[in-house]
Amino acid sequence: MSKSHASRVRYGGASRIRYGGAAALTAAALLLSGCSSDSGSSGEPDTDPSAKGTRAGADAPPLKPLPAKIPDELRPYYEQKLSWHSCGPTEFECATLRVPLDYDKPGDDPKDAAESVGLAVTRTKPKQGKAEGGSLHINPGGPGGSAIEYVQQSAALMYAPQVREHYSLVGMDPRGVGRSEPVECLSDKQMDAYTRVDQTPDDAKETDALTSAYGRFAKGCEKRTGKLLGHVSTVEAARDMDVLRAVLGDKKLNYVGASYGTYLGSTYAGLFPKRSGRVVLDGALDPSLSARRVNREQTAGFETAFKAFARDCVGMSECPLGSDGVRQAGKKLSALFARVDRKPLKTEDPSRPLTESLATTGVIRAMYDEGSWPGLREALTAAKKGDGAQLLELSDDYYERGPDGAYSNIMYANPAVNCLDLPPAFSGAAETRKSLASFEKASPVFGRGFAWAALNCGEWPVKPTGGPHRIAAEGADPIVVVGTTRDPATPYRWAQGLAGQLTPARLLTYEGDGHTAYLRGSDCVDGAVNAYLLQGKPPKNGTTCK
């Protein structure tokens, strides 16, 4: 099942999807992670005959648009008035939007807390009435990333002044996320223990410990979150966005989504193509793929990112992974993980030694952004000397664990959304073990851990409501799909796959490293996206930036 790591708000410029929901190895990373098997739950080997090429989801059913007419029972929600108040930085205001808990049973009173959900919304205050371009909705990814936090702390600074003048920037935390009735699962101390669980089990005892950890996590979410846990799907979040669009007085929804935000945005365009305005999807996900394949391809994506890091590292005089080439660098990193598995490393906190799972998460964290590579080299150098503090710091950054030991909601919202959107990738440990070879082939360094991370939805207490599907969005305005050729979390082929489904798509390619491309230093990408947002002129399909 997204984010940039330059600051505490790590979305937008390098938004991150999380593998295995809140799995303890990489903590997460996939919108679709831990969901949907290529071969059902038969326990058959993981073969996926369509793994070659980008049309593997060609047989997935289409996502059907919803009727253009707003149902009478939903009018109280669509016609509500928001009460705005100043909040955060001076240019922002906030409000609460009420949406149905269950769109099939919406109730007749948006104020009824038992039948509705309160969603937190922020926007830049429109100057002299309404902004010329109306609203620009922004989602940083996740699932579970706070749009409010990102819009107030990053987008308001990173977006071009012309874009900020043209639009009122809007961020809404999706249901179950951040300030919108957040999903809750574990105490902070319980989460500390969860992140330390060995995610590359070597024997039956360790396997039982991992599956038990997944089970306790799932039960904690069910107990602490209640009935909302069954209503945090991406389809429901997309429908919420349409309610907000109408309440803000916009005829069409203009939108920029990164990573998981591309899945949310393409879902909106598929459900409401005639109301889809200028849409940019950066770091795209292909909704037609089963999550087992998504997990495996993301595993390969991280291997590609690691090779890019290793190639850069081994050319330096003091690379902690040696100077004997990329392949040997991978073997040395695996050897370091094995050493930490046998004997965790000391950190500045005696109660929190660096385990293999935490060390791996720290490395994964640095793969999202090549700007993190120097810090990773330092962390690996220290780890070789027995000091795990820097890798633990990287891991904590990934998990959004604050200095006070408190975790953000993203690690809980992430699997809650993932496990509703698609069925489990694996039904149990035996099925997972049969797929280890294919994952290790995709990545000798990360494969085993990523495969076991995909098991987390197998213990989920709520049945999934979605499945793989294709999105055409026929009749929508042009949709700019941005793909980065060496993106670890959303492999480039997914951008190709999504662009091939969307009838109005324009594929914009960035030849480079890191997760997502917009606002990450490419004048070519930024210029093309901004031209579309400001002038409605999409780039020519197939445009490539270097």
C-alpha positions as CSV (number, residue, x, y, z in Angstrom):
1,M,0.0,0.0,0.0
2,S,3.7,6.9,0.3
3,K,6.5,10.1,0.8
4,S,9.5,12.5,0.8
5,H,12.0,12.2,3.6
6,A,13.6,15.6,3.7
7,S,11.4,16.8,6.6
8,R,9.0,15.6,9.2
9,V,6.3,15.8,6.6
10,R,7.5,13.2,4.2
11,Y,4.9,13.2,1.4
12,G,4.4,15.0,-1.8
13,G,7.8,15.3,-3.4
14,A,8.5,11.6,-2.6
15,S,5.3,10.2,-1.3
16,R,5.4,6.7,-0.1
17,I,3.1,3.7,-0.3
18,R,3.7,1.2,2.5
19,Y,4.5,-2.4,2.1
20,G,2.5,-5.0,4.1
21,G,0.3,-2.5,5.7
22,A,1.9,-2.1,9.1
23,A,4.1,-5.1,8.8
24,A,7.1,-5.1,11.0
25,L,9.9,-5.4,8.4
26,T,9.5,-2.5,6.1
27,A,6.6,-1.4,8.1
28,A,4.5,-1.2,5.2
29,A,4.6,-0.1,1.8
30,L,1.7,-0.9,-0.3
31,L,-1.5,0.5,-1.2
32,L,-2.4,-2.9,-2.3
33,S,0.0,-4.7,-0.1
34,G,-1.0,-7.8,1.6
35,C,-4.0,-8.1,-0.7
36,S,-5.3,-10.1,-3.5
37,S,-3.8,-13.4,-4.6
38,D,-2.8,-14.3,-8.1
39,S,-4.0,-17.8,-7.5
40,G,-6.7,-17.3,-4.9
41,S,-6.1,-19.2,-1.7
42,S,-5.4,-22.5,-3.4
43,G,-1.9,-22.7,-2.1
44,E,-0.5,-23.3,-5.6
45,P,2.9,-21.9,-6.5
46,D,3.0,-18.2,-7.3
47,T,3.3,-18.4,-11.1
48,D,1.2,-15.5,-12.5
49,P,1.4,-16.3,-16.2
50,S,0.9,-12.6,-17.1
51,A,3.9,-11.3,-15.2
52,K,5.6,-10.3,-18.4
53,G,4.6,-6.9,-19.8
54,T,2.2,-4.3,-18.4
55,R,-1.1,-5.8,-19.4
56,A,-1.2,-8.4,-16.7
57,G,-4.5,-7.0,-15.4
58,A,-6.2,-7.0,-18.8
59,D,-8.8,-9.4,-17.6
60,A,-9.7,-7.4,-14.5
61,P,-13.3,-6.1,-14.6
62,P,-13.9,-2.4,-15.3
63,L,-14.7,0.1,-12.5
64,K,-18.2,1.3,-13.5
65,P,-19.0,5.0,-13.1
66,L,-21.6,6.0,-10.6
67,P,-24.8,7.7,-11.9
68,A,-24.3,11.4,-12.6
69,K,-27.4,12.3,-10.7
70,I,-26.9,12.7,-7.0
71,P,-29.2,10.4,-5.1
72,D,-31.9,12.1,-3.1
73,E,-30.7,10.3,0.1
74,L,-27.3,11.9,-0.3
75,R,-28.4,15.5,-0.9
76,P,-28.2,16.5,2.8
77,Y,-24.5,15.7,2.6
78,Y,-24.0,17.4,-0.7
79,E,-25.8,20.5,0.3
80,Q,-24.3,21.0,3.8
81,K,-22.6,24.2,4.7
82,L,-19.1,24.2,6.2
83,S,-18.2,26.3,9.2
84,W,-14.7,27.6,8.5
85,H,-12.2,28.8,11.2
86,S,-8.6,29.9,11.1
87,C,-6.1,27.2,11.8
88,G,-2.4,26.3,11.4
89,P,-0.4,28.8,9.3
90,T,-2.1,32.2,8.9
91,E,-3.2,31.6,5.3
92,F,-5.2,28.5,6.2
93,E,-8.7,27.8,7.5
94,C,-10.3,24.5,8.6
95,A,-13.7,22.8,8.8
96,T,-15.3,19.5,9.3
97,L,-17.2,17.7,6.5
98,R,-19.8,15.1,7.4
99,V,-20.1,12.1,5.1
100,P,-22.1,8.9,5.4
101,L,-20.4,6.1,7.3
102,D,-22.1,3.7,4.8
103,Y,-23.0,5.0,1.4
104,D,-25.5,2.1,1.0
105,K,-27.3,3.2,4.2
106,P,-26.6,6.9,4.5
107,G,-29.2,7.9,7.0
108,D,-31.0,11.3,6.7
109,D,-29.1,13.4,9.1
110,P,-25.4,14.3,8.5
111,K,-25.1,15.4,12.1
112,D,-25.9,12.0,13.4
113,A,-22.5,10.7,14.6
114,A,-23.8,7.1,14.6
115,E,-24.4,7.2,10.8
116,S,-21.8,9.7,9.6
117,V,-18.1,10.3,9.7
118,G,-16.5,13.7,10.4
119,L,-13.7,14.5,8.0
120,A,-11.1,17.2,8.7
121,V,-10.5,19.7,5.8
122,T,-8.1,22.5,5.4
123,R,-7.7,25.1,2.6
124,T,-5.8,28.2,1.8
125,K,-8.1,31.1,2.4
126,P,-9.5,32.3,-1.0
127,K,-8.6,35.9,-1.7
128,Q,-11.4,38.2,-2.7
129,G,-14.0,35.5,-2.8
130,K,-13.2,32.4,-4.7
131,A,-9.8,31.5,-6.2
132,E,-9.7,31.9,-10.0
133,G,-9.0,28.2,-10.6
134,G,-11.3,27.0,-7.7
135,S,-10.0,24.3,-5.5
136,L,-6.9,22.1,-6.0
137,H,-7.3,18.9,-3.9
138,I,-4.0,17.3,-2.8
139,N,-3.4,13.8,-1.4
140,P,0.2,12.9,-0.4
141,G,-0.2,9.1,-0.4
142,G,-0.1,6.4,2.2
143,P,-2.7,5.1,2.5
144,G,-2.7,7.0,5.8
145,G,-0.8,10.1,4.9
146,S,-2.3,13.3,6.4
147,A,-3.3,15.6,3.6
148,I,-3.8,18.4,6.1
149,E,-0.3,18.1,7.4
150,Y,1.2,18.0,4.0
151,V,-0.8,20.8,2.5
152,Q,-0.2,23.2,5.5
153,Q,3.5,22.3,6.0
154,S,4.8,21.4,2.5
155,A,2.5,22.2,-0.4
156,A,2.0,25.7,0.8
157,L,5.8,26.2,0.4
158,M,6.7,23.8,-2.4
159,Y,4.1,24.5,-5.0
160,A,4.9,27.3,-7.4
161,P,3.6,30.7,-6.4
162,Q,1.5,30.9,-9.6
163,V,-0.3,27.6,-8.7
164,R,-0.9,28.8,-5.1
165,E,-2.3,32.1,-6.5
166,H,-4.5,30.3,-9.0
167,Y,-6.1,27.8,-6.7
168,S,-7.2,27.4,-3.1
169,L,-5.1,24.4,-2.0
170,V,-7.3,21.9,-0.3
171,G,-6.3,18.9,1.9
172,M,-8.8,16.5,3.5
173,D,-7.6,13.7,5.7
174,P,-9.5,10.6,4.3
175,R,-11.7,8.7,6.7
176,G,-9.7,6.8,9.3
177,V,-6.6,9.0,8.7
178,G,-5.0,11.7,10.8
179,R,-7.7,14.1,12.1
180,S,-10.6,12.3,10.4
181,E,-11.7,9.8,13.1
182,P,-8.4,7.9,12.9
183,V,-8.1,4.2,13.0
184,E,-6.4,3.0,16.2
185,C,-4.8,-0.3,16.8
186,L,-2.0,-0.5,19.4
187,S,-0.5,1.5,22.3
188,D,2.9,3.0,21.5
189,K,4.7,0.4,23.6
190,Q,2.8,-2.4,21.8
191,M,3.8,-0.8,18.5
192,D,7.4,-0.8,19.6
193,A,7.2,-4.5,20.2
194,Y,5.4,-5.0,16.9
195,T,8.1,-3.3,14.8
196,R,10.8,-5.6,16.4
197,V,9.1,-8.9,15.4
198,D,11.4,-11.0,13.1
199,Q,9.9,-10.7,9.6
200,T,12.2,-13.3,8.0
201,P,11.3,-16.3,10.1
202,D,13.8,-19.1,10.1
203,D,11.8,-21.8,11.8
204,A,8.3,-22.7,12.9
205,K,8.7,-20.9,16.2
206,E,9.6,-17.6,14.5
207,T,6.8,-18.1,11.9
208,D,4.2,-18.6,14.7
209,A,5.5,-15.4,16.4
210,L,5.1,-13.4,13.2
211,T,1.6,-14.7,12.4
212,S,0.6,-14.1,16.1
213,A,1.9,-10.6,15.9
214,Y,-0.3,-10.0,12.8
215,G,-3.3,-11.4,14.6
216,R,-2.8,-9.2,17.7
217,F,-2.4,-6.2,15.5
218,A,-5.6,-6.9,13.7
219,K,-7.6,-7.6,16.8
220,G,-6.3,-4.4,18.3
221,C,-7.6,-2.4,15.3
222,E,-11.0,-4.1,15.6
223,K,-11.3,-3.4,19.3
224,R,-10.1,0.2,19.2
225,T,-11.7,1.4,16.0
226,G,-15.1,-0.4,15.9
227,K,-17.4,-0.3,12.9
228,L,-15.4,2.4,11.1
229,L,-12.9,-0.3,10.3
230,G,-15.2,-1.7,7.7
231,H,-15.7,1.6,6.0
232,V,-12.3,3.1,5.1
233,S,-12.0,1.8,1.6
234,T,-10.6,3.8,-1.3
235,V,-14.0,3.8,-3.1
236,E,-15.6,5.4,0.0
237,A,-12.8,8.0,0.2
238,A,-13.3,8.9,-3.5
239,R,-17.0,9.3,-2.9
240,D,-16.1,11.6,0.1
241,M,-14.0,13.7,-2.2
242,D,-17.0,14.2,-4.5
243,V,-19.1,15.4,-1.6
244,L,-16.4,17.9,-0.7
245,R,-16.1,19.1,-4.3
246,A,-19.8,19.9,-4.3
247,V,-19.8,21.6,-0.9
248,L,-16.9,23.8,-2.1
249,G,-18.9,24.9,-5.1
250,D,-16.6,23.4,-7.8
251,K,-18.2,21.8,-10.9
252,K,-15.1,19.6,-11.4
253,L,-12.5,18.2,-9.1
254,N,-8.9,19.4,-9.8
255,Y,-6.4,17.1,-8.1
256,V,-2.8,16.2,-7.5
257,G,-2.1,12.7,-6.0
258,A,1.2,11.1,-5.2
259,S,1.8,7.3,-4.8
260,Y,-1.4,5.9,-3.1
261,G,-2.9,9.2,-4.0
262,T,-2.8,8.2,-7.6
263,Y,-5.0,5.2,-6.7
264,L,-7.5,7.5,-4.9
265,G,-7.4,10.0,-7.8
266,S,-7.9,7.4,-10.6
267,T,-10.7,5.8,-8.6
268,Y,-12.4,9.2,-8.4
269,A,-12.0,9.7,-12.1
270,G,-13.4,6.3,-12.8
271,L,-16.5,6.8,-10.6
272,F,-17.1,10.4,-11.6
273,P,-15.5,11.0,-15.1
274,K,-17.7,14.0,-16.0
275,R,-16.7,15.7,-12.7
276,S,-13.0,15.0,-13.1
277,G,-11.0,18.2,-13.9
278,R,-7.3,18.7,-14.1
279,V,-5.9,15.6,-12.5
280,V,-2.2,14.7,-12.0
281,L,-1.2,11.3,-10.8
282,D,2.5,11.0,-9.8
283,G,4.1,7.7,-8.8
284,A,1.2,5.8,-10.3
285,L,-0.4,2.5,-9.1
286,D,-2.0,0.1,-11.5
287,P,-5.4,-0.9,-10.0
288,S,-5.8,-3.9,-12.4
289,L,-3.1,-5.9,-10.7
290,S,-3.5,-8.4,-7.9
291,A,-1.6,-7.4,-4.8
292,R,0.6,-10.5,-4.8
293,R,1.9,-9.3,-8.1
294,V,2.0,-5.7,-6.9
295,N,4.0,-6.8,-3.8
296,R,6.4,-8.8,-6.0
297,E,6.9,-6.0,-8.5
298,Q,7.5,-3.5,-5.7
299,T,10.1,-5.9,-4.3
300,A,11.8,-5.8,-7.7
301,G,11.5,-2.0,-7.6
302,F,13.4,-1.8,-4.3
303,E,16.0,-4.1,-5.7
304,T,16.4,-1.7,-8.6
305,A,16.7,1.3,-6.2
306,F,19.2,-0.6,-4.0
307,K,21.4,-1.4,-7.1
308,A,21.4,2.3,-8.0
309,F,22.5,3.1,-4.4
310,A,25.1,0.4,-4.4
311,R,26.5,1.5,-7.8
312,D,26.9,4.9,-6.4
313,C,28.4,3.7,-3.1
314,V,31.0,1.2,-4.4
315,G,32.5,3.9,-6.5
316,M,33.5,5.8,-3.4
317,S,36.7,5.2,-1.3
318,E,34.9,4.4,1.9
319,C,31.7,2.5,0.9
320,P,30.5,0.4,3.8
321,L,29.5,-2.3,1.3
322,G,33.0,-2.6,-0.3
323,S,34.2,-1.8,-3.7
324,D,33.7,-5.2,-5.5
325,G,30.6,-4.3,-7.4
326,V,26.8,-4.2,-7.0
327,R,26.3,-7.9,-6.5
328,Q,28.8,-8.2,-3.8
329,A,27.4,-5.1,-2.1
330,G,24.0,-6.9,-1.9
331,K,25.7,-9.9,-0.4
332,K,27.4,-7.8,2.2
333,L,24.2,-6.0,3.1
334,S,22.4,-9.4,3.5
335,A,25.3,-10.6,5.7
336,L,24.9,-7.5,7.9
337,F,21.2,-8.2,8.3
338,A,22.0,-11.8,9.2
339,R,24.5,-10.6,11.8
340,V,21.9,-8.3,13.3
341,D,19.4,-11.1,13.3
342,R,21.8,-13.2,15.5
343,K,22.7,-10.3,17.8
344,P,20.9,-7.0,17.7
345,L,23.0,-3.8,17.8
346,K,23.2,-1.3,20.6
347,T,21.5,2.1,20.2
348,E,21.3,5.2,22.3
349,D,18.2,3.7,24.0
350,P,19.2,0.5,25.9
351,S,15.6,-0.7,25.7
352,R,15.5,-0.5,21.9
353,P,18.3,-2.5,20.3
354,L,18.4,-2.6,16.5
355,T,16.9,-5.8,15.3
356,E,17.0,-7.2,11.8
357,S,13.5,-5.9,11.0
358,L,14.3,-2.4,12.2
359,A,17.6,-2.4,10.3
360,T,15.9,-3.5,7.1
361,T,13.2,-0.8,7.6
362,G,15.9,1.8,8.0
363,V,17.5,0.8,4.7
364,I,14.2,0.7,2.9
365,R,13.5,4.2,4.2
366,A,16.6,5.5,2.4
367,M,15.6,3.9,-0.9
368,Y,12.8,6.4,-1.5
369,D,15.0,9.4,-2.1
370,E,18.6,9.5,-3.4
371,G,19.1,12.5,-1.2
372,S,19.1,10.0,1.7
373,W,22.0,7.9,0.4
374,P,24.8,9.8,2.2
375,G,23.0,9.3,5.5
376,L,22.5,5.6,4.7
377,R,26.2,5.2,4.0
378,E,27.0,6.7,7.4
379,A,24.4,4.5,9.1
380,L,25.7,1.3,7.5
381,T,29.3,2.3,8.4
382,A,28.2,2.7,12.0
383,A,26.3,-0.5,12.0
384,K,29.3,-2.4,10.8
385,K,31.1,-1.1,13.9
386,G,28.3,-2.3,16.2
387,D,26.3,1.0,16.5
388,G,22.7,0.7,15.4
389,A,21.5,4.2,16.4
390,Q,21.5,5.8,12.9
391,L,19.6,2.9,11.3
392,L,17.1,3.0,14.1
393,E,16.6,6.7,13.5
394,L,15.9,6.0,9.8
395,S,13.5,3.3,10.9
396,D,11.7,5.6,13.3
397,D,11.4,8.2,10.6
398,Y,9.7,5.6,8.4
399,Y,7.3,4.5,11.1
400,E,6.6,8.2,12.0
401,R,7.7,7.5,15.6
402,G,8.3,10.7,17.4
403,P,11.1,11.5,19.9
404,D,8.5,11.0,22.7
405,G,7.9,7.4,21.4
406,A,4.4,8.3,20.0
407,Y,3.5,6.9,16.6
408,S,1.3,8.6,14.0
409,N,-1.8,7.0,12.7
410,I,-0.4,6.1,9.3
411,M,0.8,2.7,10.4
412,Y,-2.8,1.8,11.4
413,A,-4.7,3.5,8.6
414,N,-2.5,1.9,6.1
415,P,-3.5,-1.8,6.6
416,A,-7.0,-0.8,7.4
417,V,-7.4,0.6,3.8
418,N,-5.3,-2.0,2.1
419,C,-7.1,-5.0,3.6
420,L,-10.5,-3.6,2.6
421,D,-9.4,-2.8,-1.0
422,L,-8.4,-6.3,-2.0
423,P,-8.5,-9.9,-0.6
424,P,-5.4,-11.2,1.2
425,A,-2.4,-12.1,-0.9
426,F,-1.7,-15.2,1.2
427,S,-4.1,-17.2,3.3
428,G,-1.4,-18.4,5.7
429,A,2.2,-19.1,6.3
430,A,2.3,-22.2,4.2
431,E,1.1,-20.3,1.1
432,T,3.6,-17.5,1.8
433,R,6.5,-19.9,2.1
434,K,5.6,-21.4,-1.4
435,S,6.1,-17.9,-2.8
436,L,9.4,-17.1,-1.2
437,A,11.4,-18.2,-4.2
438,S,9.7,-15.8,-6.6
439,F,10.1,-12.9,-4.2
440,E,13.8,-13.7,-3.6
441,K,14.3,-13.8,-7.4
442,A,12.8,-10.3,-7.5
443,S,15.2,-9.2,-4.8
444,P,17.9,-11.3,-3.2
445,V,18.3,-8.6,-0.5
446,F,14.7,-7.8,0.4
447,G,12.6,-10.6,-1.1
448,R,12.0,-12.8,1.9
449,G,10.9,-10.0,4.1
450,F,8.6,-8.5,1.6
451,A,6.9,-11.8,1.0
452,W,6.2,-12.3,4.7
453,A,5.1,-8.7,5.0
454,A,2.3,-9.5,2.4
455,L,0.8,-11.9,4.9
456,N,-0.6,-9.3,7.3
457,C,-4.1,-9.0,5.7
458,G,-4.5,-12.7,6.1
459,E,-5.4,-12.1,9.7
460,W,-7.6,-9.1,9.1
461,P,-11.0,-9.1,11.0
462,V,-13.0,-7.4,8.2
463,K,-13.7,-8.9,4.9
464,P,-12.5,-7.0,1.8
465,T,-14.9,-5.0,-0.2
466,G,-12.9,-4.5,-3.4
467,G,-10.8,-6.3,-6.0
468,P,-8.5,-5.7,-8.9
469,H,-10.2,-3.6,-11.6
470,R,-9.4,-1.5,-14.7
471,I,-10.2,2.2,-14.8
472,A,-11.1,3.9,-18.1
473,A,-12.5,7.3,-16.9
474,E,-14.0,7.8,-20.3
475,G,-15.3,11.3,-20.8
476,A,-12.9,12.8,-18.2
477,D,-10.6,15.7,-18.9
478,P,-6.9,14.8,-19.7
479,I,-5.2,13.0,-16.8
480,V,-1.4,13.4,-16.5
481,V,0.2,10.2,-15.3
482,V,3.8,10.7,-14.1
483,G,6.2,7.7,-13.8
484,T,9.8,7.6,-12.6
485,T,12.0,4.9,-14.3
486,R,13.8,3.8,-11.2
487,D,11.0,4.4,-8.6
488,P,11.4,1.8,-5.9
489,A,7.8,1.9,-4.5
490,T,5.8,2.4,-7.6
491,P,7.7,0.8,-10.5
492,Y,7.6,2.6,-13.8
493,R,5.6,-0.2,-15.5
494,W,2.7,0.7,-13.2
495,A,2.5,4.2,-14.6
496,Q,2.6,2.6,-18.1
497,G,-0.2,0.2,-17.0
498,L,-2.4,2.9,-15.6
499,A,-1.9,5.2,-18.5
500,G,-2.8,2.4,-20.8
501,Q,-6.2,2.0,-19.0
502,L,-7.2,5.6,-18.7
503,T,-8.8,6.8,-21.9
504,P,-7.7,10.5,-21.4
505,A,-4.2,9.7,-20.0
506,R,-1.0,11.6,-20.9
507,L,2.1,9.7,-19.8
508,L,4.9,11.9,-18.5
509,T,8.2,9.9,-17.9
510,Y,11.0,11.0,-15.6
511,E,14.3,9.1,-16.2
512,G,15.7,9.1,-12.7
513,D,15.8,7.7,-9.2
514,G,13.5,8.1,-6.2
515,H,9.9,7.9,-5.5
516,T,7.7,10.2,-7.5
517,A,8.9,13.1,-9.7
518,Y,6.9,16.3,-9.2
519,L,8.6,18.9,-7.0
520,R,11.7,16.8,-6.7
521,G,14.1,19.0,-8.6
522,S,13.2,18.3,-12.3
523,D,12.4,21.6,-14.0
524,C,11.1,19.6,-17.0
525,V,8.6,17.6,-14.9
526,D,7.5,20.6,-12.7
527,G,7.1,22.8,-15.8
528,A,4.9,20.3,-17.6
529,V,2.7,19.7,-14.6
530,N,2.4,23.3,-13.7
531,A,1.5,24.2,-17.3
532,Y,-1.4,21.8,-17.1
533,L,-2.6,23.0,-13.7
534,L,-2.4,26.6,-14.7
535,Q,-3.3,26.6,-18.4
536,G,-5.1,23.3,-18.9
537,K,-2.4,22.2,-21.5
538,P,-1.3,18.6,-20.8
539,P,2.1,17.4,-22.0
540,K,2.2,15.4,-25.1
541,N,1.6,11.7,-24.4
542,G,5.0,10.0,-24.1
543,T,7.0,13.1,-23.1
544,T,10.2,12.2,-21.3
545,C,12.2,14.3,-18.9
546,K,15.8,13.6,-17.8
